[in-house]
């Protein structure tokens, strides 16, 4: 049996080129009995850490490498070749060279070379040059690479002498560690290389090495690999059967296949083993690498442990007026644990940048994740949630039985997060701080869509598959899992359609592979010196920001300190609202001082008025809140934890038990202290730990290990844990059967259990936003509008909320210019930053000039005569007019739009006139100023209300002064089964009814020659993208036109982060009442129901509209279950007059058409 080791291999870290994972590569080596394998992705080391971890587990020797891009003739600083000074004809000027790390020095040098490729040589690709190879060549083995290597290129071009000189150069750099690489993929271009390399080898004494340029594992993956290459081709016209690499031989061949391929070159095959033997390096964890934290000399502390305990103890006594023995014991336990695990420096670093942020006025969240369970973290200011008050556990955060780094994630106001990173850079050095790479992978839905596009399969076909792929615990099912478990996809398994078979085959191969790289949203590394001394760096995608080449998970191997600096917009909104409150009410508010028992705040929660309240804004959540009527932050925390897939099924039980409508039952009395707060339902992971601690006698550290085993569903570990749990419970006088039942119960809930520390901390933030909304609604909503101005769905929702709360939103106004949303006399002034083509500079110019004049602008001519029209230009003027910012000046919107050109010319004349007067003053001429009269506004036809609204939407992205759907609001509330601002709840819903206005309508002809349509549907809560395929459009197209108000029936379909609707039916809104109404729901509160005058009026209204529709009266009283009365003596005719009369009598939201 032949022996051979693959030394030239690409995985999916060669982005959109390698069609296998690191795991696939290592498993292939193991399957083929190869003792070692190399990883040589293009110019990067993205996968090296994962490679070592997987290889170690599989018993394979990992050889770290990369296929470098080398500027072999010139400098890495050259941006290509060619004489064109504009660079239009330049080539990319790089060639390949395989580099392998022999030892630790080689690994470090490889990391440096990969980093410098990005920081110094990037031009299309991360390039290095001979200068860098000479400086960082120690410890490296070099192979001349594929047909793209410079030696090979010269041989292909029949320039043997150049090939010889280049080979000599590489031999001078690497000595006997340079090998001439031969490959045979049956490609024409390789013939000259195979002929020339042995000759060079013999002449120069450089050994040959045989490789295969592996890009995938199996030979029949060639088409899948070709599809991967075509994913970036948006034309959808490329022939995926035509291999771009012109060969199907770049797969992971067996040793026998390689030996047969290179008969006559046996030495080249054997040299793969020689090279593998030269390699002696494994990437191992060598301890935590912290930056040096300076101890202030005045502290008197000599060690980090001493200083940390000193500031923590001081903080404890600041936090608590009375430090009880219980507090003291817990504090000492936590401090001792932190010090014994060597984490004092870690805590000092975190508390330092958090307190630095606070001192700079940067809002910091009260806590995130399990760190809120630490009393010491609370004492030093890392968190702002009292773990004693909420019964939070330290061991959930830091377990002495687990030797892993603590994980303290911190939320900062998103608008100021970068300032915190800048502070850290200033303190530890620019080169010691770096952000972290992340990879966007091809999920099941994404890969099906992408492969379908390359295979030219219609969107409608792939949508009929992807819409049925569900998610569980936030994770989308794999293709295989969905096909096995989802009945609606049975037809896919049974299909004999060759296109469907190809789609599934190739999508399965590519599923889970990297699509592209980007910067992690939060991750930051802080190192003791230049980060590139410890890990390779890169610039992901089109970004210029440096990131580590290893992702968050793989950085653990390096021992580097990694932090999550998260930007939370809610913190910016809170601060902006507080600033507005100070301005409008002269009231100072510190969010940390807001009382957590405010009646008005909990009343807002109880009414479900939580649109724009952090974590509680969705429609279903608002309905639950109305039933729950929370009275404490603990109630909010539980609801936060329960409102997720899985535990949602227990929400109704939780609510009923809170209100005494259902009995709270415990499996054993010992569980009551842990579960009383949540009415006998296991909601939190911490409760699982407490049960194990108090019922089974486990330490909290042991209980945390049990929780983790349950979460991982490790069957062997679970079996062992159950024996231990039951034995401990029996010692505590719990019957064995009951103990077993308790274990099974917590096992079931462990899958659903939420981190209580996180739930509490985020519920405190939610409470703060609700407090601001309850007491200062205008300021709070103005802050929301400013911060979400780019999200039209949210702006639409906030504007609707303003209407419900009777807060007037004023149109933008050039005489009250404000960049951002402001509050004036309890009304919200629209921020001009929301207007298309109106920049901050234009608003500031209008504001400056108005203040300088000391008066209001009176007309568009007056405005243009005074402002700098280079800044407030034609496009800005048009945006201002269409948004209503000139409504208080003379003329209509139609007139002012028609006058724009004239006004700009007028402004120019006035300014020239003023210039000439100044010139005369100094030139001795006539100084008399002659006022130039304003021209009259053009006589044009006024726009209709519909036209005005449409143009308003063009420049704002939403309707401001009114909404075309407003007159159909009752139909909207009655017949729509989804509000478009809440489509995130629709992921697994099969069909919905949506009501709205058609905007942005586009049509195109599909492959079958039929017309299909794409448009946006706007309703009172937001918008949604819609598609109507050809066969459906033939039937319903007459109802779909620009600005039509329609009811649509469609299927929700995930599209990236958004939901689209695939429309199946449509009808005009005018006919919906007759089509859908089966009964009329009339809602009346108990007080009005007990008022005879109102009941008499109600009877008269109903008698006046006699018809065939039954009436059901709902009598409500403070959130109790409504009492229903079927008014058998009254049947009505559904019409606008009846609706108007009932709403006038009983108030808003008092009637509903029932289907």
Rosetta blueprint (number, residue, H / E / L):
1 X L
2 X L
3 X L
4 X L
5 X L
6 X L
7 X L
8 X L
9 X E
10 X L
11 X L
12 X L
13 X L
14 X L
15 X L
16 X L
17 X L
18 X L
19 X L
20 X L
21 X L
22 X H
23 X H
24 X H
25 X H
26 X H
27 X H
28 X H
29 X H
30 X H
31 X H
32 X L
33 X L
34 X L
35 X L
36 X E
37 X E
38 X E
39 X E
40 X E
41 X E
42 X E
43 X L
44 X L
45 X L
46 X L
47 X L
48 X H
49 X H
50 X H
51 X H
52 X H
53 X H
54 X H
55 X H
56 X H
57 X H
58 X H
59 X L
60 X L
61 X E
62 X E
63 X E
64 X E
65 X E
66 X E
67 X E
68 X E
69 X E
70 X E
71 X E
72 X L
73 X L
74 X L
75 X L
76 X L
77 X L
78 X L
79 X L
80 X L
81 X L
82 X L
83 X L
84 X L
85 X L
86 X L
87 X L
88 X L
89 X L
90 X L
91 X L
92 X L
93 X L
94 X L
95 X E
96 X E
97 X E
98 X E
99 X E
100 X E
101 X E
102 X L
103 X L
104 X H
105 X H
106 X H
107 X H
108 X H
109 X H
110 X H
111 X H
112 X H
113 X H
114 X H
115 X H
116 X H
117 X H
118 X H
119 X H
120 X L
121 X L
122 X L
123 X L
124 X L
125 X L
126 X L
127 X E
128 X E
129 X E
130 X H
131 X H
132 X H
133 X H
134 X H
135 X H
136 X L
137 X L
138 X L
139 X L
140 X E
141 X E
142 X E
143 X E
144 X L
145 X L
146 X L
147 X L
148 X L
149 X E
150 X H
151 X H
152 X H
153 X H
154 X H
155 X H
156 X H
157 X L
158 X L
159 X L
160 X H
161 X H
162 X H
163 X H
164 X H
165 X H
166 X H
167 X H
168 X H
169 X H
170 X H
171 X H
172 X H
173 X H
174 X H
175 X H
176 X H
177 X H
178 X E
179 X E
180 X E
181 X E
182 X E
183 X L
184 X L
185 X L
186 X L
187 X L
188 X H
189 X H
190 X H
191 X H
192 X H
193 X H
194 X H
195 X H
196 X H
197 X H
198 X H
199 X H
200 X H
201 X H
202 X H
203 X H
204 X H
205 X L
206 X L
207 X L
208 X E
209 X E
210 X E
211 X L
212 X L
213 X L
214 X E
215 X L
216 X E
217 X L
218 X L
219 X H
220 X H
221 X H
222 X H
223 X H
224 X H
225 X H
226 X H
227 X H
228 X H
229 X H
230 X H
231 X L
232 X L
233 X L
234 X L
235 X L
236 X L
237 X L
238 X L
239 X L
240 X L
241 X L
242 X L
243 X L
244 X L
245 X L
246 X L
247 X L
248 X L
249 X L
250 X L
251 X E
252 X L
253 X L
254 X L
255 X H
256 X H
257 X H
258 X H
259 X H
260 X H
261 X H
262 X L
263 X L
264 X L
265 X L
266 X H
267 X H
268 X H
269 X H
270 X H
271 X H
272 X H
273 X H
274 X H
275 X H
276 X H
277 X H
278 X H
279 X L
280 X L
281 X L
282 X L
283 X L
284 X L
285 X L
286 X L
287 X L
288 X L
289 X E
290 X L
291 X L
292 X L
293 X L
294 X L
295 X L
296 X L
297 X H
298 X H
299 X H
300 X L
301 X L
302 X L
303 X L
304 X H
305 X H
306 X H
307 X H
308 X H
309 X H
310 X H
311 X H
312 X H
313 X H
314 X H
315 X H
316 X H
317 X H
318 X H
319 X H
320 X L
321 X L
322 X L
323 X L
324 X L
325 X H
326 X H
327 X H
328 X H
329 X H
330 X H
331 X H
332 X H
333 X H
334 X H
335 X H
336 X H
337 X H
338 X H
339 X H
340 X H
341 X L
342 X L
343 X L
344 X H
345 X H
346 X H
347 X H
348 X H
349 X H
350 X H
351 X H
352 X H
353 X H
354 X H
355 X H
356 X H
357 X H
358 X H
359 X H
360 X L
361 X L
362 X L
363 X L
364 X E
365 X L
366 X L
367 X L
368 X L
369 X H
370 X H
371 X H
372 X H
373 X H
374 X L
375 X H
376 X H
377 X H
378 X H
379 X H
380 X L
381 X L
382 X L
383 X L
384 X L
385 X L
386 X L
387 X L
388 X L
389 X L
390 X L
391 X L
392 X L
393 X L
394 X L
395 X L
396 X L
397 X L
398 X L
399 X L
400 X L
401 X L
402 X L
403 X L
404 X L
405 X L
406 X L
407 X L
408 X L
409 X E
410 X E
411 X E
412 X E
413 X E
414 X L
415 X L
416 X L
417 X H
418 X H
419 X H
420 X H
421 X H
422 X H
423 X H
424 X H
425 X H
426 X H
427 X H
428 X H
429 X L
430 X H
431 X H
432 X H
433 X E
434 X E
435 X E
436 X E
437 X E
438 X E
439 X E
440 X E
441 X E
442 X L
443 X L
444 X H
445 X H
446 X H
447 X H
448 X H
449 X H
450 X H
451 X H
452 X H
453 X H
454 X H
455 X L
456 X L
457 X L
458 X L
459 X H
460 X H
461 X H
462 X H
463 X H
464 X H
465 X H
466 X H
467 X L
468 X L
469 X L
470 X L
471 X E
472 X E
473 X L
474 X L
475 X E
476 X E
477 X L
478 X L
479 X H
480 X H
481 X H
482 X H
483 X H
484 X H
485 X H
486 X L
487 X H
488 X H
489 X H
490 X H
491 X H
492 X H
493 X H
494 X H
495 X L
496 X L
497 X L
498 X H
499 X H
500 X H
501 X H
502 X H
503 X H
504 X H
505 X H
506 X H
507 X H
508 X H
509 X H
510 X H
511 X L
512 X L
513 X L
514 X E
515 X E
516 X E
517 X E
518 X E
519 X E
520 X E
521 X E
522 X E
523 X E
524 X E
525 X E
526 X E
527 X L
528 X L
529 X L
530 X L
531 X H
532 X H
533 X H
534 X L
535 X L
536 X L
537 X E
538 X E
539 X E
540 X L
541 X L
542 X L
543 X L
544 X L
545 X L
546 X E
547 X E
548 X E
549 X L
550 X L
551 X L
552 X L
553 X L
554 X H
555 X H
556 X H
557 X H
558 X H
559 X L
560 X E
561 X E
562 X E
563 X E
564 X E
565 X E
566 X E
567 X E
568 X E
569 X H
570 X H
571 X H
572 X H
573 X H
574 X H
575 X H
576 X H
577 X H
578 X H
579 X H
580 X H
581 X H
582 X H
583 X H
584 X H
585 X H
586 X L
587 X L
588 X L
589 X L
590 X L
591 X H
592 X H
593 X H
594 X L
595 X L
596 X L
597 X L
598 X L
599 X H
600 X H
601 X H
602 X H
603 X H
604 X H
605 X H
606 X H
607 X L
608 X L
609 X L
610 X L
611 X L
612 X L
613 X L
614 X L
615 X L
616 X L
617 X L
618 X L
619 X H
620 X H
621 X H
622 X H
623 X H
624 X H
625 X H
626 X H
627 X H
628 X H
629 X L
630 X L
631 X L
632 X L
633 X H
634 X H
635 X H
636 X H
637 X H
638 X H
639 X H
640 X H
641 X H
642 X H
643 X L
644 X L
645 X L
646 X L
647 X H
648 X H
649 X H
650 X H
651 X H
652 X H
653 X H
654 X H
655 X H
656 X H
657 X H
658 X H
659 X L
660 X L
661 X L
662 X L
663 X L
664 X L
665 X L
666 X L
667 X L
668 X L
669 X H
670 X H
671 X H
672 X H
673 X H
674 X H
675 X H
676 X H
677 X H
678 X H
679 X L
680 X L
681 X L
682 X L
683 X L
684 X E
685 X H
686 X H
687 X H
688 X H
689 X H
690 X H
691 X H
692 X H
693 X H
694 X H
695 X H
696 X H
697 X L
698 X L
699 X L
700 X H
701 X H
702 X H
703 X H
704 X H
705 X H
706 X H
707 X H
708 X H
709 X H
710 X H
711 X H
712 X H
713 X L
714 X L
715 X H
716 X H
717 X H
718 X H
719 X H
720 X H
721 X H
722 X H
723 X H
724 X H
725 X H
726 X H
727 X H
728 X H
729 X H
730 X H
731 X H
732 X L
733 X L
734 X L
735 X L
736 X H
737 X H
738 X H
739 X H
740 X H
741 X H
742 X H
743 X H
744 X H
745 X H
746 X H
747 X H
748 X H
749 X H
750 X H
751 X L
752 X L
753 X L
754 X E
755 X L
756 X H
757 X H
758 X H
759 X H
760 X H
761 X H
762 X H
763 X H
764 X H
765 X H
766 X H
767 X H
768 X H
769 X H
770 X H
771 X H
772 X H
773 X H
774 X H
775 X H
776 X L
777 X H
778 X H
779 X H
780 X H
781 X H
782 X H
783 X H
784 X H
785 X H
786 X H
787 X H
788 X L
789 X L
790 X L
791 X L
792 X H
793 X H
794 X H
795 X H
796 X H
797 X H
798 X H
799 X H
800 X H
801 X H
802 X H
803 X H
804 X H
805 X L
806 X L
807 X L
808 X L
809 X E
810 X E
811 X L
812 X L
813 X L
814 X H
815 X H
816 X H
817 X L
818 X L
819 X L
820 X L
821 X L
822 X E
823 X E
824 X E
825 X L
826 X L
827 X E
828 X E
829 X E
830 X L
831 X L
832 X H
833 X H
834 X H
835 X L
836 X L
837 X L
838 X L
839 X L
840 X H
841 X H
842 X H
843 X H
844 X H
845 X H
846 X H
847 X H
848 X H
849 X H
850 X H
851 X H
852 X H
853 X H
854 X L
855 X L
856 X L
857 X L
858 X L
859 X L
860 X H
861 X H
862 X H
863 X H
864 X H
865 X H
866 X H
867 X L
868 X L
869 X L
870 X L
871 X L
872 X L
873 X L
874 X H
875 X H
876 X H
877 X H
878 X H
879 X H
880 X H
881 X H
882 X H
883 X L
884 X L
885 X L
886 X L
887 X L
888 X L
889 X L
890 X L
891 X L
892 X L
893 X H
894 X H
895 X H
896 X H
897 X H
898 X H
899 X L
900 X H
901 X H
902 X H
903 X H
904 X H
905 X H
906 X H
907 X H
908 X H
909 X H
910 X H
911 X H
912 X H
913 X H
914 X H
915 X H
916 X H
917 X H
918 X H
919 X H
920 X H
921 X H
922 X H
923 X H
924 X L
925 X L
926 X L
927 X L
928 X L
929 X L
930 X L
931 X L
932 X L
933 X L
934 X L
935 X L
936 X L
937 X L
938 X L
939 X L
940 X L
941 X L
942 X L
943 X L
944 X L
945 X H
946 X H
947 X H
948 X H
949 X H
950 X H
951 X H
952 X H
953 X H
954 X H
955 X H
956 X H
957 X L
958 X L
959 X L
960 X L
961 X L
962 X L
963 X L
964 X L
965 X L
966 X H
967 X H
968 X H
969 X H
970 X H
971 X H
972 X H
973 X H
974 X H
975 X H
976 X L
977 X L
978 X L
979 X L
980 X H
981 X H
982 X H
983 X H
984 X H
985 X H
986 X H
987 X L
988 X L
989 X L
990 X L
991 X L
992 X E
993 X E
994 X E
995 X E
996 X E
997 X E
998 X E
999 X E
1000 X E
1001 X E
1002 X E
1003 X E
1004 X E
1005 X E
1006 X L
1007 X L
1008 X L
1009 X L
1010 X L
1011 X E
1012 X E
1013 X E
1014 X E
1015 X E
1016 X E
1017 X E
1018 X E
1019 X L
1020 X L
1021 X L
1022 X L
1023 X E
1024 X E
1025 X E
1026 X E
1027 X E
1028 X E
1029 X L
1030 X H
1031 X H
1032 X H
1033 X H
1034 X H
1035 X H
1036 X H
1037 X H
1038 X H
1039 X H
1040 X L
1041 X L
1042 X L
1043 X L
1044 X L
1045 X E
1046 X E
1047 X E
1048 X E
1049 X E
1050 X E
1051 X E
1052 X E
1053 X E
1054 X E
1055 X E
1056 X L
1057 X L
1058 X E
1059 X E
1060 X E
1061 X E
1062 X E
1063 X E
1064 X E
1065 X E
1066 X E
1067 X E
1068 X E
1069 X H
1070 X H
1071 X H
1072 X H
1073 X H
1074 X H
1075 X H
1076 X H
1077 X L
1078 X L
1079 X E
1080 X E
1081 X E
1082 X E
1083 X E
1084 X E
1085 X E
1086 X H
1087 X H
1088 X H
1089 X H
1090 X L
1091 X L
1092 X H
1093 X H
1094 X H
1095 X H
1096 X H
1097 X H
1098 X H
1099 X H
1100 X H
1101 X H
1102 X H
1103 X H
1104 X H
1105 X L
1106 X E
1107 X E
1108 X E
1109 X E
1110 X E
1111 X E
1112 X E
1113 X E
1114 X E
1115 X E
1116 X E
1117 X L
1118 X L
1119 X L
1120 X L
1121 X L
1122 X L
1123 X E
1124 X E
1125 X E
1126 X E
1127 X E
1128 X E
1129 X E
1130 X E
1131 X E
1132 X E
1133 X L
1134 X L
1135 X L
1136 X H
1137 X H
1138 X H
1139 X H
1140 X H
1141 X H
1142 X H
1143 X H
1144 X H
1145 X H
1146 X H
1147 X L
1148 X L
1149 X L
1150 X L
1151 X E
1152 X E
1153 X E
1154 X E
1155 X L
